[in-house]
Every structure is written in structure tokens, then in C-alpha cells.
Amino acid sequence: MRGDCLMMIILAAVVVVIGLYLVIWGKPSMIRERFSKGVSPENERKFMMATGGAIAVIGIDMMVLGFLDSMNKLDSGNKLIILAIGIVVFVGLIVYGQKKFRR
């Protein structure tokens, strides 16, 4: 396994752990000032879980990219497609959380 793939997998694991931390133990005050303007107080925890899940999705996408690149060399087009899928799912989860949990 190449060093750059290993570093990406380690970084992806850290991002997934941070996302899961936000889902399980995160407090709504961690993101209230930045993202949750207009989210009702009873839905702040659910919005926090949606945001943490979106962060974990980005980490999983990076991990998949690292594993696939370590198994066989990916060209830049395939890397961009994998990253685009992860970004679309991330944005979709954030938008879903904002639409579903707004006042």
C-alpha cells in the first residue's frame, strides 16, 4: 500500500470518527451559531445528527477512494466521479436536515 493511500485512509477514518461523535455525543451548541439558524429547539438534536451523518459520509467517501486507489491505480476521471458522489450525498443530507428541521 502506497503512503498517500494510507494517509488518505487514516484521515478518512478520523473524519468518520468525528462525524459519529457528532451524531452520538454532539451537543447542538457545537453547530448552532454556524448552521442551525432557524432550526426549532426541539429539532436541534435531530439536525445535529443529520450534520454529523453528512460529515461521516464525506469520510466514508474518502475511505472508499483510498481503498480503491490502493488496490488499483485510478485515473483522475474516476477519482472525480467518486468525490462528486460523496459531495452530492453530503449536500443532500445537509439540505434535507435544513428543510426537515426548520421552524
KOLGU-4560 file (N, C-alpha, C; in nm, 3 decimals, padded with zeros to 5 digits):
<recs>
<n_xx: 00.085 n_yy: -00.117 n_zz: 00.000 ca_xx: 00.000 ca_yy: 00.000 ca_zz: 00.000 c_xx: 00.089 c_yy: 00.124 c_zz: 00.000 mol: A seq: 1 type: MET>
<n_xx: 00.058 n_yy: 00.215 n_zz: -00.089 ca_xx: 00.136 ca_yy: 00.337 ca_zz: -00.100 c_xx: 00.110 c_yy: 00.430 c_zz: 00.017 mol: A seq: 2 type: ARG>
<n_xx: 00.204 n_yy: 00.515 n_zz: 00.044 ca_xx: 00.194 ca_yy: 00.606 ca_zz: 00.158 c_xx: 00.081 c_yy: 00.706 c_zz: 00.146 mol: A seq: 3 type: GLY>
<n_xx: 00.057 n_yy: 00.757 n_zz: 00.024 ca_xx: -00.050 ca_yy: 00.855 ca_zz: 00.009 c_xx: -00.188 c_yy: 00.792 c_zz: 00.028 mol: A seq: 4 type: ASP>
<n_xx: -00.205 n_yy: 00.668 n_zz: -00.016 ca_xx: -00.332 ca_yy: 00.598 ca_zz: 00.006 c_xx: -00.353 c_yy: 00.569 c_zz: 00.154 mol: A seq: 5 type: CYS>
<n_xx: -00.248 n_yy: 00.529 n_zz: 00.220 ca_xx: -00.258 ca_yy: 00.501 ca_zz: 00.364 c_xx: -00.292 c_yy: 00.628 c_zz: 00.441 mol: A seq: 6 type: LEU>
<n_xx: -00.231 n_yy: 00.740 n_zz: 00.403 ca_xx: -00.261 ca_yy: 00.866 ca_zz: 00.471 c_xx: -00.406 c_yy: 00.907 c_zz: 00.447 mol: A seq: 7 type: MET>
<n_xx: -00.457 n_yy: 00.887 n_zz: 00.326 ca_xx: -00.596 ca_yy: 00.921 ca_zz: 00.298 c_xx: -00.692 c_yy: 00.833 c_zz: 00.378 mol: A seq: 8 type: MET>
<n_xx: -00.659 n_yy: 00.706 n_zz: 00.392 ca_xx: -00.745 ca_yy: 00.615 ca_zz: 00.469 c_xx: -00.744 c_yy: 00.653 c_zz: 00.617 mol: A seq: 9 type: ILE>
<n_xx: -00.628 n_yy: 00.690 n_zz: 00.670 ca_xx: -00.620 ca_yy: 00.732 ca_zz: 00.810 c_xx: -00.698 c_yy: 00.862 c_zz: 00.831 mol: A seq: 10 type: ILE>
<n_xx: -00.682 n_yy: 00.958 n_zz: 00.741 ca_xx: -00.756 ca_yy: 01.083 ca_zz: 00.750 c_xx: -00.906 c_yy: 01.060 c_zz: 00.738 mol: A seq: 11 type: LEU>
<n_xx: -00.946 n_yy: 00.969 n_zz: 00.649 ca_xx: -01.087 ca_yy: 00.937 ca_zz: 00.634 c_xx: -01.143 c_yy: 00.873 c_zz: 00.760 mol: A seq: 12 type: ALA>
<n_xx: -01.066 n_yy: 00.787 n_zz: 00.824 ca_xx: -01.111 ca_yy: 00.726 ca_zz: 00.949 c_xx: -01.131 c_yy: 00.832 c_zz: 01.057 mol: A seq: 13 type: ALA>
<n_xx: -01.043 n_yy: 00.930 n_zz: 01.062 ca_xx: -01.058 ca_yy: 01.039 ca_zz: 01.159 c_xx: -01.185 c_yy: 01.119 c_zz: 01.131 mol: A seq: 14 type: VAL>
<n_xx: -01.213 n_yy: 01.148 n_zz: 01.004 ca_xx: -01.333 ca_yy: 01.223 ca_zz: 00.968 c_xx: -01.459 c_yy: 01.144 c_zz: 01.003 mol: A seq: 15 type: VAL>
<n_xx: -01.458 n_yy: 01.012 n_zz: 00.978 ca_xx: -01.573 ca_yy: 00.928 ca_zz: 01.013 c_xx: -01.594 c_yy: 00.929 c_zz: 01.164 mol: A seq: 16 type: VAL>
<n_xx: -01.488 n_yy: 00.918 n_zz: 01.241 ca_xx: -01.500 ca_yy: 00.919 ca_zz: 01.388 c_xx: -01.555 c_yy: 01.053 c_zz: 01.436 mol: A seq: 17 type: VAL>
<n_xx: -01.511 n_yy: 01.162 n_zz: 01.378 ca_xx: -01.563 ca_yy: 01.294 ca_zz: 01.416 c_xx: -01.711 c_yy: 01.304 c_zz: 01.383 mol: A seq: 18 type: ILE>
<n_xx: -01.751 n_yy: 01.256 n_zz: 01.265 ca_xx: -01.893 ca_yy: 01.257 ca_zz: 01.229 c_xx: -01.977 c_yy: 01.173 c_zz: 01.323 mol: A seq: 19 type: GLY>
<n_xx: -01.927 n_yy: 01.054 n_zz: 01.358 ca_xx: -02.001 ca_yy: 00.969 ca_zz: 01.451 c_xx: -02.006 c_yy: 01.031 c_zz: 01.591 mol: A seq: 20 type: LEU>
<n_xx: -01.900 n_yy: 01.099 n_zz: 01.630 ca_xx: -01.901 ca_yy: 01.170 ca_zz: 01.759 c_xx: -02.013 c_yy: 01.274 c_zz: 01.761 mol: A seq: 21 type: TYR>
<n_xx: -02.025 n_yy: 01.350 n_zz: 01.651 ca_xx: -02.132 ca_yy: 01.449 ca_zz: 01.644 c_xx: -02.269 c_yy: 01.385 c_zz: 01.649 mol: A seq: 22 type: LEU>
<n_xx: -02.284 n_yy: 01.269 n_zz: 01.584 ca_xx: -02.413 ca_yy: 01.201 ca_zz: 01.583 c_xx: -02.448 c_yy: 01.150 c_zz: 01.723 mol: A seq: 23 type: VAL>
<n_xx: -02.353 n_yy: 01.089 n_zz: 01.792 ca_xx: -02.383 ca_yy: 01.022 ca_zz: 01.918 c_xx: -02.376 c_yy: 01.116 c_zz: 02.037 mol: A seq: 24 type: ILE>
<n_xx: -02.266 n_yy: 01.189 n_zz: 02.052 ca_xx: -02.245 ca_yy: 01.269 ca_zz: 02.172 c_xx: -02.246 c_yy: 01.420 c_zz: 02.148 mol: A seq: 25 type: TRP>
<n_xx: -02.266 n_yy: 01.461 n_zz: 02.025 ca_xx: -02.258 ca_yy: 01.603 ca_zz: 01.995 c_xx: -02.368 c_yy: 01.685 c_zz: 02.061 mol: A seq: 26 type: GLY>
<n_xx: -02.333 n_yy: 01.805 n_zz: 02.100 ca_xx: -02.430 ca_yy: 01.897 ca_zz: 02.158 c_xx: -02.472 c_yy: 01.996 c_zz: 02.049 mol: A seq: 27 type: LYS>
<n_xx: -02.599 n_yy: 02.032 n_zz: 02.044 ca_xx: -02.644 ca_yy: 02.125 ca_zz: 01.940 c_xx: -02.571 c_yy: 02.259 c_zz: 01.944 mol: A seq: 28 type: PRO>
<n_xx: -02.519 n_yy: 02.298 n_zz: 02.059 ca_xx: -02.448 ca_yy: 02.426 ca_zz: 02.066 c_xx: -02.319 c_yy: 02.425 c_zz: 01.984 mol: A seq: 29 type: SER>
<n_xx: -02.270 n_yy: 02.306 n_zz: 01.947 ca_xx: -02.146 ca_yy: 02.297 ca_zz: 01.868 c_xx: -02.163 c_yy: 02.356 c_zz: 01.729 mol: A seq: 30 type: MET>
<n_xx: -02.284 n_yy: 02.350 n_zz: 01.674 ca_xx: -02.306 ca_yy: 02.399 ca_zz: 01.538 c_xx: -02.414 c_yy: 02.505 c_zz: 01.530 mol: A seq: 31 type: ILE>
<n_xx: -02.472 n_yy: 02.543 n_zz: 01.641 ca_xx: -02.587 ca_yy: 02.633 ca_zz: 01.642 c_xx: -02.556 c_yy: 02.765 c_zz: 01.573 mol: A seq: 32 type: ARG>
<n_xx: -02.443 n_yy: 02.827 n_zz: 01.604 ca_xx: -02.412 ca_yy: 02.959 ca_zz: 01.551 c_xx: -02.388 c_yy: 02.956 c_zz: 01.400 mol: A seq: 33 type: GLU>
<n_xx: -02.336 n_yy: 02.846 n_zz: 01.349 ca_xx: -02.298 ca_yy: 02.840 ca_zz: 01.208 c_xx: -02.411 c_yy: 02.792 c_zz: 01.117 mol: A seq: 34 type: ARG>
<n_xx: -02.474 n_yy: 02.680 n_zz: 01.154 ca_xx: -02.562 ca_yy: 02.614 ca_zz: 01.059 c_xx: -02.709 c_yy: 02.616 c_zz: 01.095 mol: A seq: 35 type: PHE>
<n_xx: -02.743 n_yy: 02.616 n_zz: 01.222 ca_xx: -02.880 ca_yy: 02.585 ca_zz: 01.258 c_xx: -02.967 c_yy: 02.707 c_zz: 01.283 mol: A seq: 36 type: SER>
<n_xx: -02.938 n_yy: 02.818 n_zz: 01.219 ca_xx: -03.026 ca_yy: 02.933 ca_zz: 01.233 c_xx: -03.162 c_yy: 02.897 c_zz: 01.175 mol: A seq: 37 type: LYS>
<n_xx: -03.265 n_yy: 02.917 n_zz: 01.252 ca_xx: -03.400 ca_yy: 02.885 ca_zz: 01.207 c_xx: -03.445 c_yy: 02.745 c_zz: 01.241 mol: A seq: 38 type: GLY>
<n_xx: -03.360 n_yy: 02.666 n_zz: 01.305 ca_xx: -03.398 ca_yy: 02.531 ca_zz: 01.346 c_xx: -03.462 c_yy: 02.541 c_zz: 01.483 mol: A seq: 39 type: VAL>
<n_xx: -03.580 n_yy: 02.480 n_zz: 01.497 ca_xx: -03.651 ca_yy: 02.489 ca_zz: 01.625 c_xx: -03.572 c_yy: 02.416 c_zz: 01.734 mol: A seq: 40 type: SER>
<n_xx: -03.586 n_yy: 02.460 n_zz: 01.859 ca_xx: -03.508 ca_yy: 02.400 ca_zz: 01.968 c_xx: -03.533 c_yy: 02.250 c_zz: 01.986 mol: A seq: 41 type: PRO>
<n_xx: -03.656 n_yy: 02.205 n_zz: 01.962 ca_xx: -03.682 ca_yy: 02.062 ca_zz: 01.979 c_xx: -03.622 c_yy: 01.978 c_zz: 01.866 mol: A seq: 42 type: GLU>
<n_xx: -03.587 n_yy: 02.042 n_zz: 01.755 ca_xx: -03.527 ca_yy: 01.969 ca_zz: 01.643 c_xx: -03.377 c_yy: 01.989 c_zz: 01.631 mol: A seq: 43 type: ASN>
<n_xx: -03.315 n_yy: 02.064 n_zz: 01.723 ca_xx: -03.172 ca_yy: 02.090 ca_zz: 01.712 c_xx: -03.090 c_yy: 01.961 c_zz: 01.721 mol: A seq: 44 type: GLU>
<n_xx: -03.129 n_yy: 01.870 n_zz: 01.805 ca_xx: -03.056 ca_yy: 01.743 ca_zz: 01.819 c_xx: -03.067 c_yy: 01.661 c_zz: 01.691 mol: A seq: 45 type: ARG>
<n_xx: -03.185 n_yy: 01.659 n_zz: 01.630 ca_xx: -03.202 ca_yy: 01.585 ca_zz: 01.505 c_xx: -03.118 c_yy: 01.648 c_zz: 01.394 mol: A seq: 46 type: LYS>
<n_xx: -03.114 n_yy: 01.781 n_zz: 01.391 ca_xx: -03.032 ca_yy: 01.849 ca_zz: 01.291 c_xx: -02.884 c_yy: 01.819 c_zz: 01.314 mol: A seq: 47 type: PHE>
<n_xx: -02.844 n_yy: 01.812 n_zz: 01.440 ca_xx: -02.706 ca_yy: 01.777 ca_zz: 01.474 c_xx: -02.673 c_yy: 01.637 c_zz: 01.422 mol: A seq: 48 type: MET>
<n_xx: -02.767 n_yy: 01.545 n_zz: 01.436 ca_xx: -02.745 ca_yy: 01.409 ca_zz: 01.388 c_xx: -02.735 c_yy: 01.407 c_zz: 01.235 mol: A seq: 49 type: MET>
<n_xx: -02.817 n_yy: 01.486 n_zz: 01.167 ca_xx: -02.809 ca_yy: 01.493 ca_zz: 01.020 c_xx: -02.675 c_yy: 01.551 c_zz: 00.976 mol: A seq: 50 type: ALA>
<n_xx: -02.627 n_yy: 01.653 n_zz: 01.044 ca_xx: -02.498 ca_yy: 01.714 ca_zz: 01.010 c_xx: -02.383 c_yy: 01.618 c_zz: 01.037 mol: A seq: 51 type: THR>
<n_xx: -02.386 n_yy: 01.550 n_zz: 01.151 ca_xx: -02.282 ca_yy: 01.451 ca_zz: 01.182 c_xx: -02.281 c_yy: 01.336 c_zz: 01.082 mol: A seq: 52 type: GLY>
<n_xx: -02.400 n_yy: 01.293 n_zz: 01.040 ca_xx: -02.409 ca_yy: 01.189 ca_zz: 00.939 c_xx: -02.351 c_yy: 01.234 c_zz: 00.806 mol: A seq: 53 type: GLY>
<n_xx: -02.374 n_yy: 01.360 n_zz: 00.770 ca_xx: -02.318 ca_yy: 01.412 ca_zz: 00.646 c_xx: -02.166 c_yy: 01.417 c_zz: 00.652 mol: A seq: 54 type: ALA>
<n_xx: -02.111 n_yy: 01.453 n_zz: 00.767 ca_xx: -01.965 ca_yy: 01.455 ca_zz: 00.782 c_xx: -01.910 c_yy: 01.313 c_zz: 00.774 mol: A seq: 55 type: ILE>
<n_xx: -01.980 n_yy: 01.217 n_zz: 00.834 ca_xx: -01.936 ca_yy: 01.077 ca_zz: 00.825 c_xx: -01.941 c_yy: 01.027 c_zz: 00.682 mol: A seq: 56 type: ALA>
<n_xx: -02.038 n_yy: 01.073 n_zz: 00.603 ca_xx: -02.047 ca_yy: 01.032 ca_zz: 00.462 c_xx: -01.925 c_yy: 01.080 c_zz: 00.384 mol: A seq: 57 type: VAL>
<n_xx: -01.880 n_yy: 01.202 n_zz: 00.410 ca_xx: -01.759 ca_yy: 01.252 ca_zz: 00.344 c_xx: -01.639 c_yy: 01.164 c_zz: 00.380 mol: A seq: 58 type: ILE>
<n_xx: -01.629 n_yy: 01.125 n_zz: 00.507 ca_xx: -01.519 ca_yy: 01.037 ca_zz: 00.550 c_xx: -01.526 c_yy: 00.901 c_zz: 00.484 mol: A seq: 59 type: GLY>
<n_xx: -01.646 n_yy: 00.845 n_zz: 00.473 ca_xx: -01.663 ca_yy: 00.715 ca_zz: 00.407 c_xx: -01.625 c_yy: 00.726 c_zz: 00.260 mol: A seq: 60 type: ILE>
<n_xx: -01.663 n_yy: 00.837 n_zz: 00.196 ca_xx: -01.627 ca_yy: 00.858 ca_zz: 00.056 c_xx: -01.476 c_yy: 00.865 c_zz: 00.039 mol: A seq: 61 type: ASP>
<n_xx: -01.408 n_yy: 00.934 n_zz: 00.129 ca_xx: -01.262 ca_yy: 00.941 ca_zz: 00.123 c_xx: -01.199 c_yy: 00.803 c_zz: 00.146 mol: A seq: 62 type: MET>
<n_xx: -01.259 n_yy: 00.726 n_zz: 00.237 ca_xx: -01.207 ca_yy: 00.593 ca_zz: 00.265 c_xx: -01.222 c_yy: 00.501 c_zz: 00.143 mol: A seq: 63 type: MET>
<n_xx: -01.338 n_yy: 00.507 n_zz: 00.078 ca_xx: -01.359 ca_yy: 00.427 ca_zz: -00.043 c_xx: -01.258 c_yy: 00.467 c_zz: -00.150 mol: A seq: 64 type: VAL>
<n_xx: -01.237 n_yy: 00.597 n_zz: -00.165 ca_xx: -01.140 ca_yy: 00.644 ca_zz: -00.263 c_xx: -00.999 c_yy: 00.594 c_zz: -00.231 mol: A seq: 65 type: LEU>
<n_xx: -00.962 n_yy: 00.597 n_zz: -00.104 ca_xx: -00.829 ca_yy: 00.548 ca_zz: -00.065 c_xx: -00.813 c_yy: 00.399 c_zz: -00.088 mol: A seq: 66 type: GLY>
<n_xx: -00.916 n_yy: 00.319 n_zz: -00.052 ca_xx: -00.907 ca_yy: 00.175 ca_zz: -00.073 c_xx: -00.902 c_yy: 00.140 c_zz: -00.221 mol: A seq: 67 type: PHE>
<n_xx: -00.988 n_yy: 00.204 n_zz: -00.301 ca_xx: -00.988 ca_yy: 00.174 ca_zz: -00.445 c_xx: -00.858 c_yy: 00.215 c_zz: -00.510 mol: A seq: 68 type: LEU>
<n_xx: -00.802 n_yy: 00.328 n_zz: -00.468 ca_xx: -00.677 ca_yy: 00.373 ca_zz: -00.526 c_xx: -00.560 c_yy: 00.285 c_zz: -00.483 mol: A seq: 69 type: ASP>
<n_xx: -00.569 n_yy: 00.225 n_zz: -00.363 ca_xx: -00.460 ca_yy: 00.138 ca_zz: -00.320 c_xx: -00.466 c_yy: 00.002 c_zz: -00.389 mol: A seq: 70 type: SER>
<n_xx: -00.585 n_yy: -00.045 n_zz: -00.423 ca_xx: -00.598 ca_yy: -00.174 ca_zz: -00.491 c_xx: -00.552 c_yy: -00.167 c_zz: -00.637 mol: A seq: 71 type: MET>
<n_xx: -00.600 n_yy: -00.065 n_zz: -00.706 ca_xx: -00.557 ca_yy: -00.045 ca_zz: -00.844 c_xx: -00.554 c_yy: 00.105 c_zz: -00.871 mol: A seq: 72 type: ASN>
<n_xx: -00.462 n_yy: 00.145 n_zz: -00.953 ca_xx: -00.442 ca_yy: 00.287 ca_zz: -00.980 c_xx: -00.564 c_yy: 00.343 c_zz: -01.052 mol: A seq: 73 type: LYS>
<n_xx: -00.626 n_yy: 00.445 n_zz: -00.992 ca_xx: -00.741 ca_yy: 00.511 ca_zz: -01.052 c_xx: -00.694 c_yy: 00.632 c_zz: -01.132 mol: A seq: 74 type: LEU>
<n_xx: -00.758 n_yy: 00.655 n_zz: -01.246 ca_xx: -00.725 ca_yy: 00.777 ca_zz: -01.319 c_xx: -00.805 c_yy: 00.893 c_zz: -01.259 mol: A seq: 75 type: ASP>
<n_xx: -00.771 n_yy: 01.013 n_zz: -01.300 ca_xx: -00.830 ca_yy: 01.131 ca_zz: -01.236 c_xx: -00.979 c_yy: 01.142 c_zz: -01.262 mol: A seq: 76 type: SER>
<n_xx: -01.027 n_yy: 01.092 n_zz: -01.374 ca_xx: -01.171 ca_yy: 01.095 ca_zz: -01.402 c_xx: -01.251 c_yy: 01.013 c_zz: -01.303 mol: A seq: 77 type: GLY>
<n_xx: -01.202 n_yy: 00.893 n_zz: -01.272 ca_xx: -01.270 ca_yy: 00.808 ca_zz: -01.174 c_xx: -01.265 c_yy: 00.869 c_zz: -01.034 mol: A seq: 78 type: ASN>
<n_xx: -01.152 n_yy: 00.929 n_zz: -01.000 ca_xx: -01.142 ca_yy: 00.994 ca_zz: -00.868 c_xx: -01.243 c_yy: 01.107 c_zz: -00.856 mol: A seq: 79 type: LYS>
<n_xx: -01.257 n_yy: 01.186 n_zz: -00.963 ca_xx: -01.352 ca_yy: 01.296 ca_zz: -00.959 c_xx: -01.495 c_yy: 01.247 c_zz: -00.949 mol: A seq: 80 type: LEU>
<n_xx: -01.528 n_yy: 01.137 n_zz: -01.014 ca_xx: -01.663 ca_yy: 01.081 ca_zz: -01.005 c_xx: -01.692 c_yy: 01.035 c_zz: -00.863 mol: A seq: 81 type: ILE>
<n_xx: -01.597 n_yy: 00.966 n_zz: -00.801 ca_xx: -01.616 ca_yy: 00.920 ca_zz: -00.662 c_xx: -01.631 c_yy: 01.039 c_zz: -00.568 mol: A seq: 82 type: ILE>
<n_xx: -01.548 n_yy: 01.141 n_zz: -00.584 ca_xx: -01.559 ca_yy: 01.259 ca_zz: -00.498 c_xx: -01.690 c_yy: 01.333 c_zz: -00.522 mol: A seq: 83 type: LEU>
<n_xx: -01.734 n_yy: 01.340 n_zz: -00.646 ca_xx: -01.860 ca_yy: 01.408 ca_zz: -00.677 c_xx: -01.978 c_yy: 01.337 c_zz: -00.612 mol: A seq: 84 type: ALA>
<n_xx: -01.977 n_yy: 01.205 n_zz: -00.613 ca_xx: -02.084 ca_yy: 01.129 ca_zz: -00.548 c_xx: -02.088 c_yy: 01.161 c_zz: -00.398 mol: A seq: 85 type: ILE>
<n_xx: -01.972 n_yy: 01.163 n_zz: -00.334 ca_xx: -01.967 ca_yy: 01.195 ca_zz: -00.192 c_xx: -02.014 c_yy: 01.336 c_zz: -00.161 mol: A seq: 86 type: GLY>
<n_xx: -01.976 n_yy: 01.431 n_zz: -00.244 ca_xx: -02.018 ca_yy: 01.570 ca_zz: -00.222 c_xx: -02.168 c_yy: 01.586 c_zz: -00.242 mol: A seq: 87 type: ILE>
<n_xx: -02.223 n_yy: 01.519 n_zz: -00.343 ca_xx: -02.368 ca_yy: 01.527 ca_zz: -00.367 c_xx: -02.445 c_yy: 01.468 c_zz: -00.250 mol: A seq: 88 type: VAL>
<n_xx: -02.401 n_yy: 01.354 n_zz: -00.197 ca_xx: -02.469 ca_yy: 01.294 ca_zz: -00.082 c_xx: -02.454 c_yy: 01.384 c_zz: 00.041 mol: A seq: 89 type: VAL>
<n_xx: -02.336 n_yy: 01.442 n_zz: 00.061 ca_xx: -02.314 ca_yy: 01.534 ca_zz: 00.174 c_xx: -02.409 c_yy: 01.653 c_zz: 00.166 mol: A seq: 90 type: PHE>
<n_xx: -02.413 n_yy: 01.719 n_zz: 00.052 ca_xx: -02.500 ca_yy: 01.835 ca_zz: 00.036 c_xx: -02.646 c_yy: 01.795 c_zz: 00.049 mol: A seq: 91 type: VAL>
<n_xx: -02.682 n_yy: 01.678 n_zz: -00.004 ca_xx: -02.819 ca_yy: 01.630 ca_zz: 00.009 c_xx: -02.860 c_yy: 01.611 c_zz: 00.153 mol: A seq: 92 type: GLY>
<n_xx: -02.772 n_yy: 01.555 n_zz: 00.235 ca_xx: -02.804 ca_yy: 01.536 ca_zz: 00.376 c_xx: -02.816 c_yy: 01.669 c_zz: 00.451 mol: A seq: 93 type: LEU>
<n_xx: -02.729 n_yy: 01.763 n_zz: 00.421 ca_xx: -02.737 ca_yy: 01.894 ca_zz: 00.486 c_xx: -02.866 c_yy: 01.966 c_zz: 00.445 mol: A seq: 94 type: ILE>
<n_xx: -02.899 n_yy: 01.964 n_zz: 00.317 ca_xx: -03.022 ca_yy: 02.030 ca_zz: 00.270 c_xx: -03.144 c_yy: 01.961 c_zz: 00.328 mol: A seq: 95 type: VAL>
<n_xx: -03.143 n_yy: 01.828 n_zz: 00.333 ca_xx: -03.255 ca_yy: 01.755 ca_zz: 00.394 c_xx: -03.271 c_yy: 01.794 c_zz: 00.540 mol: A seq: 96 type: TYR>
<n_xx: -03.162 n_yy: 01.801 n_zz: 00.613 ca_xx: -03.169 ca_yy: 01.840 ca_zz: 00.753 c_xx: -03.222 c_yy: 01.981 c_zz: 00.771 mol: A seq: 97 type: GLY>
<n_xx: -03.182 n_yy: 02.073 n_zz: 00.685 ca_xx: -03.230 ca_yy: 02.210 ca_zz: 00.698 c_xx: -03.377 c_yy: 02.222 c_zz: 00.660 mol: A seq: 98 type: GLN>
<n_xx: -03.420 n_yy: 02.150 n_zz: 00.556 ca_xx: -03.561 ca_yy: 02.158 ca_zz: 00.516 c_xx: -03.652 c_yy: 02.087 c_zz: 00.616 mol: A seq: 99 type: LYS>
<n_xx: -03.608 n_yy: 01.973 n_zz: 00.665 ca_xx: -03.693 ca_yy: 01.892 ca_zz: 00.754 c_xx: -03.705 c_yy: 01.953 c_zz: 00.893 mol: A seq: 100 type: LYS>
<n_xx: -03.599 n_yy: 02.014 n_zz: 00.942 ca_xx: -03.597 ca_yy: 02.056 ca_zz: 01.082 c_xx: -03.607 c_yy: 02.207 c_zz: 01.101 mol: A seq: 101 type: PHE>
<n_xx: -03.640 n_yy: 02.282 n_zz: 00.996 ca_xx: -03.662 ca_yy: 02.427 ca_zz: 01.012 c_xx: -03.794 c_yy: 02.451 c_zz: 01.083 mol: A seq: 102 type: ARG>
<n_xx: -03.807 n_yy: 02.569 n_zz: 01.141 ca_xx: -03.933 ca_yy: 02.604 ca_zz: 01.208 c_xx: -04.044 c_yy: 02.621 c_zz: 01.109 mol: A seq: 103 type: ARG>
</recs>
